[in-house]
Amino acid sequence: MSSFWLTLCVLRHQSELLESTAFFVRVSIVNTNPEQLTDSYANYQYSPVKTPNGSEAATGEVISTPEKLKKLDGRPGALCIFAKLSVRVPGVFRLKFTVFETSE
């Protein structure tokens, strides 16, 4: 089991992200090799990794809300901490982070 932290960098107003409770991040485990898409806005897509019975490969705390903390340089930042994230299958994978905004 490993700990992961993610610094949220959003092109919108950073102060809004630091003060809002409307954001959360979900992490998922995806394959390292992308599938090329022809009719999408993105050129590549990474398929999710599943266990042999079809459930998600990621287990533990897969959702985190940003915490307002000081970064290493002393500036405030919105950090998501995934302290109890595990993978149910052996292998080499990518982590995919998806930011969601709920309506207030």
Residue, then its C-alpha position, 0 to 999 in steps of 0.5 A: m500500500s502506498s500513499f499518493w498526493l496530487t496537487l490540483c492545478v486548474l486553469r480557472h481561478q485558483s482561489e476558487l479551488l482553494e476555498s470551494t467544497a464543490f470539487f473532488v478527485r477520483v483515481s482509477i487504475v488504467n493500462t499503460n498502453p493507450e488505445q488510439l481513437t479516431d472520432s474523439y477530441a482526445n487522441y488516446q484513451y487508457s482503458p481501465v484495469k479490472t480484476p478477473n471478476g470484472s470489478e475495479a482494480a483500485t481499492g481503498e480510498v479512491i475519492s479525495t476532496p482537496e485540502k488547503l495546505k502549504k506546498l513545499d515552496g510555502r504557497p497555499g495549494a489544493l492537495c488531494i491525498f490518497a493515503k490508502l490506495s491499493v491495487r488488486v492485481p499485479g502489474v504495471f499501471r498508470l493512475k488516472f485522476t479525474v476532477f469533478e465539480t458538484s453544483e452548489 
